[in-house]
Amino acid sequence: MYVAAFLDRVNVGFAKQHLQDATGMSDAAFAFGASLFFVTYLIFEIPSNFGLARFGAKIWMCRIMVLWGLVSAAMMFVQGNTMFYVIRLLLGAAEAGFFPGVILFLTYWFPARKRVSMLGLFYFGAPLSFVLGGPVSGLLLQMDGVAGLAGWQWMFLLEGLFASAIGVWAYFYLDNGPADAAWLTPEEKTELSAVLAAEDADKLVHGSGSFLASLKDSTVLRFIVIYALMQMSIAIVVFYLPSQLGRLIGQTSGLGFGLMVAIPWACALVAVATVPAWSSKLGGSRFWGAASFVVAAIGMAGSASANPIIAVASLCIAVAGLWAVQPIFWQTLTGYLGGVVAVAGIALVNSLGNIGGFISPNVRIWANDTFGSTSAGLYLLAGTTVLAAILMLTIRREEAPVADPLRRLAV
């Protein structure tokens, strides 16, 4: 599901140059339109998470994926700036709630000691979408003239319909919680539910007792700022990595282009498979998170190099750091929030944090124009990533899970 989600979110980066050539869209208009996604995404995040809690993941995830897939496919009809802006706004509204919904859904199933591994597995989706989707998108972009459509139109159409198909499949595959799982015995359902309830009670004792209280909780506010700074860097990687690599190698479509784009994401797969596991095994999640941020900042700064080898290697480092830190971040947050506070709080952090994704492309354009350098924006965002590392170190409460009697359960 996350492969389809991320592929639909980032395919606009693959199509950037082709879309601009076809519509005459400027760099500033593209950056503004790309960032508009986050406006409606922010507005509908919290209501959508309450919808998932009310109707269950089976219905709600199907609704989200089918709708956003159809909206993403509609990108094939873009003819100018206005239509691009409208569809990006609709796409943000359609996808709102998917990511925090998945994070919330995992808290219904996995105790803290298991959850960071599951989050790491879930985060395989984003780099995997580039490793597999990069070559596919590169080939689709070469379908110019087939049935009278441009390659970029075929890319949006087929990848959007793929997401809708996955949404239909999710309805028949997902169970809303342990109580609905036919593959668990009654004893396993009871034991798993008891452990999850005990963890939830512990989090309510140590964390915010209500959603309103969480709005004044300094730790929750720091989580929001950290996530916003993280999203600023991620947005640049997502929206500009394909075109940046395209300039380095001198081509923006084809299998070779797609394979080149896949290289940094293959590094991210390795990072997300190892770093969160080390964090879980050795403890000290805030230190692992801070270290990952610093690594990402070094990579972002290095990617401004005019040397193609240094630039590509630096992009690999940046992407690896940014993806390694995300499961650690969410595990730390879900270890702090419980009950109905988690329903709204996870969505709150994700929605307000994604403001970073809205402002980041525009900040990069502003910095480049202000300082007269195409590298200025990358250096500025490398600095904000270091700030995220510093703030991560201020999260004092480490996860302290209750006793875990689930070693014999297949969870």
C-alpha positions in Angstrom: 0.0 0.0 0.0 2.8 2.4 0.9 4.6 1.6 -2.4 1.5 2.7 -4.3 1.0 5.7 -2.0 4.5 7.0 -2.3 4.7 6.3 -6.0 1.6 8.5 -6.6 3.1 11.2 -4.4 6.5 11.3 -6.1 5.6 10.7 -9.8 5.2 14.4 -10.2 8.9 14.6 -9.6 9.6 12.2 -12.4 7.2 14.1 -14.7 8.5 17.6 -13.8 10.5 18.4 -16.9 8.0 16.8 -19.2 5.1 18.5 -17.6 6.8 21.9 -17.8 7.7 21.4 -21.4 4.1 20.4 -22.3 2.4 23.3 -20.3 5.0 26.0 -20.2 5.0 25.9 -16.4 7.8 27.8 -14.6 9.9 26.4 -11.8 8.2 28.7 -9.3 4.7 27.6 -10.5 5.8 23.9 -10.2 7.2 24.4 -6.7 4.0 26.2 -5.6 1.7 23.6 -7.1 3.7 20.7 -5.7 3.5 22.3 -2.2 -0.3 22.9 -2.5 -0.7 19.2 -1.9 0.2 19.8 1.8 -2.5 22.5 2.4 -5.5 20.1 2.0 -3.5 17.2 3.4 -3.1 19.2 6.6 -6.7 20.3 6.8 -8.2 16.7 6.5 -5.6 14.7 8.5 -7.2 14.7 11.9 -10.8 14.2 10.7 -9.6 11.3 8.6 -7.9 9.6 11.5 -11.1 9.8 13.5 -12.8 8.3 10.5 -10.5 5.3 10.6 -11.0 4.9 14.4 -14.8 5.1 13.8 -15.2 2.9 10.7 -12.1 0.7 10.8 -9.1 0.3 8.6 -10.9 -2.1 6.2 -13.4 0.5 4.9 -11.3 3.7 5.5 -8.1 2.6 3.8 -10.1 1.4 0.8 -11.8 4.7 0.6 -8.6 6.7 0.8 -6.7 4.6 -1.8 -9.4 4.3 -4.4 -10.1 8.1 -4.2 -6.5 9.2 -4.3 -5.7 6.8 -7.2 -8.4 8.3 -9.3 -7.3 11.9 -8.5 -3.7 11.1 -9.2 -4.7 9.6 -12.6 -6.5 12.8 -13.3 -3.1 14.6 -13.5 -3.0 13.4 -17.1 -5.5 16.1 -17.9 -3.3 19.0 -16.7 -3.0 21.7 -19.3 -1.8 24.7 -17.3 -1.0 26.1 -13.9 -4.6 26.4 -12.6 -5.5 22.8 -13.3 -2.2 21.7 -11.8 -3.0 23.6 -8.6 -6.6 22.3 -8.4 -5.6 18.6 -8.8 -2.7 18.9 -6.3 -5.2 20.3 -3.8 -7.6 17.5 -4.4 -4.8 14.9 -4.2 -3.8 16.2 -0.7 -7.4 16.0 0.4 -7.8 12.4 -1.0 -4.5 11.1 0.5 -5.0 12.8 3.9 -5.2 10.3 6.7 -3.4 7.4 5.0 0.0 7.8 6.7 -1.2 8.6 10.2 -3.9 6.0 9.8 -1.3 3.3 9.1 0.7 4.5 12.1 -2.4 4.3 14.3 -3.4 1.0 12.8 0.0 -0.5 13.8 -0.6 0.5 17.4 -3.7 -1.6 17.4 -1.7 -4.7 16.5 1.9 -4.5 17.7 3.4 -3.9 21.2 6.2 -1.4 21.5 9.0 -3.9 21.3 7.7 -5.2 18.0 6.4 -2.0 16.6 9.7 -0.4 15.6 10.5 -3.4 13.4 7.0 -3.2 11.8 7.5 0.5 11.2 10.8 -0.2 9.6 9.1 -2.8 7.4 6.4 -0.4 6.5 9.0 2.2 5.6 10.4 -0.2 3.0 7.5 1.1 0.8 8.9 4.5 0.0 12.4 3.5 -1.2 11.0 0.3 -2.8 8.6 2.5 -4.8 11.6 4.3 -6.2 13.8 1.2 -6.7 11.0 -0.6 -8.6 9.0 2.5 -9.7 11.9 4.5 -10.9 12.7 2.2 -13.9 8.9 1.7 -14.5 8.2 5.4 -14.5 11.3 6.0 -16.8 9.9 3.5 -19.3 6.3 4.9 -19.1 7.7 8.4 -19.9 8.9 7.0 -23.2 5.4 6.0 -24.3 4.9 9.3 -26.2 2.3 9.0 -28.9 0.8 5.7 -27.8 -3.0 6.1 -28.2 -2.4 9.8 -28.7 -1.1 10.4 -25.1 2.2 11.7 -23.9 4.5 9.5 -21.8 3.9 11.6 -18.7 0.1 11.2 -19.2 0.5 7.4 -19.3 2.6 7.4 -16.2 -0.1 9.3 -14.1 -2.9 7.2 -15.6 -1.4 3.7 -15.0 0.2 4.5 -11.6 -3.0 6.1 -10.3 -5.2 3.2 -11.3 -2.7 0.8 -9.7 -3.3 2.6 -6.4 -7.1 2.3 -6.7 -6.8 -1.4 -7.4 -4.7 -1.8 -4.3 -7.4 0.0 -2.3 -10.0 -2.5 -3.4 -7.7 -5.4 -2.5 -7.1 -3.8 1.0 -10.8 -4.0 1.7 -10.8 -7.8 1.4 -7.4 -8.3 3.1 -7.2 -6.1 6.2 -8.6 -6.9 9.6 -9.5 -4.0 11.8 -7.9 -5.4 14.9 -6.9 -8.6 16.7 -10.5 -9.3 17.6 -11.4 -9.6 13.9 -8.4 -11.9 13.0 -9.6 -15.4 12.1 -5.9 -16.5 12.1 -5.5 -15.9 15.9 -6.8 -18.3 18.5 -9.1 -16.9 21.2 -6.3 -17.1 23.7 -3.9 -15.2 21.5 -6.5 -12.5 20.9 -7.0 -12.1 24.6 -3.3 -12.0 25.5 -2.4 -9.6 22.7 -5.3 -7.3 23.6 -4.3 -7.3 27.3 -0.7 -6.3 26.5 -1.7 -3.5 24.2 -4.2 -2.2 26.7 -1.6 -2.2 29.5 0.8 -0.3 27.3 -1.9 2.2 26.4 -2.7 2.7 30.1 1.0 3.3 30.8 1.3 5.9 28.1 -1.8 7.8 29.5 -0.1 8.0 32.9 3.2 9.4 31.6 2.0 11.4 28.6 -0.8 13.9 27.9 -4.2 12.8 29.3 -6.3 14.5 26.6 -6.0 15.9 23.2 -6.3 19.5 24.4 -3.6 18.9 27.0 -1.4 17.5 24.3 -1.6 20.9 22.4 0.2 22.5 25.4 2.6 19.6 25.9 6.1 20.8 25.2 7.2 17.3 24.1 4.4 17.0 21.6 5.2 20.5 20.2 8.9 19.4 19.8 7.7 16.3 17.9 5.8 18.6 15.6 8.8 20.9 14.9 11.1 17.9 14.4 8.7 16.4 11.9 8.3 19.7 10.1 12.1 20.0 9.7 12.3 16.4 8.6 9.5 17.0 6.0 11.4 20.0 4.6 14.3 17.8 3.7 12.2 14.9 2.5 10.1 17.2 0.2 13.2 18.3 -1.6 14.4 14.8 -2.1 11.0 13.6 -3.3 10.3 16.4 -5.7 13.8 17.2 -7.0 15.9 14.1 -6.8 14.8 12.8 -10.2 15.4 16.1 -12.0 18.7 16.7 -10.1 20.0 13.3 -11.2 18.7 13.9 -14.7 20.8 17.0 -15.0 23.9 15.1 -13.7 23.6 12.3 -16.3 22.1 14.3 -19.1 18.7 12.5 -19.6 15.3 12.6 -17.9 13.6 9.5 -19.2 14.3 5.9 -20.1 15.5 2.8 -18.3 19.0 4.2 -17.6 17.5 7.3 -16.0 15.1 5.2 -13.9 17.9 2.9 -12.7 20.1 5.9 -11.7 17.2 7.3 -9.7 16.8 3.9 -8.0 20.4 3.9 -6.6 19.8 6.3 -3.6 16.7 4.5 -2.7 18.4 1.1 -2.7 20.7 2.7 -0.1 17.6 3.8 1.8 16.3 0.2 1.8 19.5 -0.9 3.5 19.3 1.9 6.0 15.7 1.4 7.0 16.3 -2.4 7.3 19.2 -1.9 9.7 19.2 1.3 11.7 15.8 1.0 13.3 16.6 -2.6 14.2 19.9 -1.4 15.9 18.0 1.3 17.7 15.4 -1.2 19.0 18.1 -3.7 20.1 20.6 -1.3 21.7 18.2 1.4 23.0 18.7 5.2 22.9 16.3 6.0 20.1 16.9 9.7 20.3 20.6 9.3 19.8 20.0 7.1 16.8 17.5 9.5 15.4 19.8 12.5 15.9 22.7 10.7 14.3 20.5 9.8 11.3 19.6 13.5 10.9 23.3 14.6 10.9 24.1 12.0 8.3 21.2 13.3 6.1 22.4 16.9 6.5 25.9 16.0 5.4 24.5 14.2 2.4 22.3 17.1 1.5 25.2 19.6 1.6 27.4 17.3 -0.4 24.7 16.8 -3.1 25.3 20.4 -4.2 28.7 19.3 -5.6 29.4 19.9 -9.3 31.2 16.5 -9.3 28.6 13.9 -10.4 30.2 11.1 -8.4 30.3 13.1 -5.2 26.8 14.4 -5.8 25.3 11.0 -6.4 27.1 9.5 -3.4 25.9 12.4 -1.2 22.3 11.9 -2.4 22.6 8.2 -1.3 23.8 9.3 2.1 21.0 11.9 2.5 18.2 9.6 1.5 19.6 6.8 3.7 19.7 9.1 6.7 16.2 10.6 6.1 14.6 7.2 5.8 16.4 5.6 8.7 15.2 8.3 11.1 11.5 8.0 10.3 10.6 4.7 11.9 12.6 5.8 15.0 10.7 9.0 15.1 7.3 7.4 15.0 8.2 4.7 17.5 9.3 7.4 19.9 6.1 9.3 19.4 3.7 6.3 19.7 5.5 5.4 22.8 4.5 8.7 24.2 0.8 9.0 23.1 -2.0 6.7 24.0 -5.8 6.3 23.8 -7.9 8.9 22.0 -4.9 11.2 22.3 -3.0 8.9 19.9 -5.8 9.0 17.4 -5.7 12.8 17.1 -2.1 13.3 18.2 -0.5 11.2 15.5 -2.6 13.0 12.9 -1.8 16.4 14.5 2.0 15.8 14.3 1.8 14.5 10.8 -0.5 17.3 9.5 1.3 20.2 11.2 4.7 18.6 10.5 3.8 18.4 6.8 3.7 22.2 6.7 7.5 21.7 6.2 6.7 19.9 3.0 4.6 22.9 1.9 7.2 25.6 2.5 10.3 23.6 1.6 10.2 23.9 -2.2 9.4 27.6 -2.0 12.2 28.1 0.6 14.6 26.5 -1.8 13.6 28.7 -4.7 13.8 31.8 -2.4 17.3 30.9 -1.2 18.6 30.2 -4.6 17.2 33.5 -6.0 18.3 35.5 -3.0 21.9 34.3 -2.9 22.3 33.8 -6.6 23.3 30.2 -6.3 21.6 26.9 -7.1 23.2 25.4 -4.1 22.0 27.9 -1.5 18.7 26.1 -0.9 20.4 22.8 -0.3 22.8 24.3 2.2 20.0 26.1 4.1 17.9 22.9 4.3 21.0 20.9 5.5 21.2 23.4 8.3 17.5 22.9 9.2 18.2 19.1 9.3 21.0 19.7 11.8 18.5 21.6 13.9 16.2 18.6 13.8 19.0 16.5 15.2 19.5 18.9 18.1 15.8 18.9 18.9 15.7 15.1 18.7 18.2 15.0 21.6 15.9 17.0 23.8 13.2 14.2 23.8 13.9 12.9 27.2 11.3 10.2 27.8 12.5 7.0 26.2 10.1 4.2 25.5 9.6 2.0 28.5 7.3 -0.8 27.4 5.5 -3.0 29.9 6.5 -6.6 30.2 6.2 -8.4 26.9 4.7 -11.9 27.2 4.2 -12.2 23.5 7.4 -13.9 22.6 5.5 -17.0 21.6 3.0 -15.2 19.6 3.5 -14.7 15.8 3.3 -10.9 15.9 
